[in-house]
Amino acid sequence: MAEVRYLLFESASGYALVERKGSEEIGVQSEEAQRTLTDFGRFSQICSIKAFLPFTSAENALANINDISEGLMTDELREFLESNLGKALKGGKEKVKFALGVADSKIGGTVQESTGIPCVCNDLVQELLRGVRAHFAKLVKGLRDGDAEKAQLGLGHAYSRSKVKFDVNRTDKHIIQAIALLDLLEKDINTFAMRVREWYSWHFPELSKVITDNYLYAKAAQFIQRRESLTPERVVELGATLVDAEKASLVYEAAKTSMGMDISDIDLLNIHTFALRVSKLAEYRKSLAEYLHSKMEACAPNLQALIGDSVGARLISHAGSLTSLSKYPASTVQILGAEKALFRALKTKGNTPKYGLIFHSTFIGRAGAKNKGRISRYLANKCSIASRIDAFSETPTSKFGERLKDQVEERLRFYDTGETPRKNLDVMKEVMAELASDEEAAAAEPNAAKKGKKDKKDKEAKGGGCGGR
């Protein structure tokens, strides 16, 4: 194996080629070797900067660090290595008697493949690069104190921003936050609505039996306030509030014979304020559900068409992202959300769960008891396909999800009637043909419009010519 004579160090300021003058590989973790690495005087005797290529701008630094992080070799790095190690490579790639130490084996493989320079990534190289990193400002001439730290901070911020940049087609982070807030609001609104019922029932207990919906109850309590103030004229307004004139008349009849206690103004004011807050929260929940629907439509239209907004968003949230969900096998998607039950079954050697979050889908409820496990496995398979199409397709469309949903419906009918469902390959070919025809039609429309305008201009020109005669 060739000796590590040079080190490639990628800094925020530029590329540095470090020449190793000599050090023992054995005992690199010893106290003496560690003291050599931390002391600049001793470290400068075994390592020195052979060449340094500074980045020309912040954009140039970001482009290079993005390529390096993905294991790609930039043109600048190739020219830098070949210009400085050209003499050593004159004998040919087969006669290279040295090795280049690199921090990452991925970039090492790329460098070796592109230039023919043998690359090594081991404990010795990592320790030497740690010493170079610690004394970099002193090794490179012209760098002032603090320049390296400022460059690292600026490049770190730019690199982080480039990794988390907003993408309108992949807004799964907003979906995760929206479904978490939606679940929390659902729980809180139910708790608050029960508190409104208990509180207002001291004054008007019969209202709970007439109006069972929490949102409508809060709106009614907010409108009625004192039951004595409910006149026939206000009953019409109450019917408009409840969107049900019949219920409004039942509330009026119950108010006339109510057995509730009288209530003071201050108590009524607090009940009214609290009921107003609950109704506002319920309205916000509806708008949040619409927001989630629009985000799912933009981010995962096929998963939305197949399994719905709520269940699809919970799958994405539990997986961490749409990309992570798309990488899961169908068997994992099937029990996603039932991890505790799975590990408990494995520990006790009992029956493993048949479904997790997808249990909330209507397909599972519609299947018979003996077919629930089979349909959950089939549905998880289709969810896996839909999430992969959503994650990696360039043109978002919901046609695949709609056809996958039809396949699940056919499978349910097959369990009930024995009707043979279509094959997945045939269904996918139909969708691809439909999308291709849509693209052709879209491309033909502008041409037809242009032709129509041209014909119109020709007719006008001909008409103008006759008029001129």
Buried (B, 14 or more C-beta within 10 A) or exposed (E): EEEBBBBBBBBBBBBBBBBBEEBEEEEBEEEEBBEBBEEEEEBBEBBEBBBBBBBEEBEBBBBBBBBBBEBBBBEBBBEBBBEBBEEBBEEEEEEBEBBBBBBBEBBBBBBBEBBEBBBBBBEBBEBBBBBBEBBBBEBBEEBEEEBBEEBEEBBEEBBEEEEEEEEEEBBBBBBBEBBEBBBEBEEEBEEBBEBBBEBBBEBBBBBEEBBEEBBBBBBBBBBBBEBEEBEEEBBEEBBEBBEBEEBBBBBBEBBEEBEBEEBEEEBBEEBBEBBBBBBEBBEEBEEBBEBBBEBBBBBBBBBBBBBBBBBBBBBBBBBEBBBBBBBBEBEBBBBBBBEEBEEEBEEEEEEEBBBBBBBBBEBBEBBEEEBBBBBBBBBBBBBBBBBBBBBEEEEBBBBBBBBBBBBBEBBBEBBEEEEEBEEBEEBBEEBEEEBEEEEEEEEEEEEEEEEEEEEEEEEEEEEEEEEEE
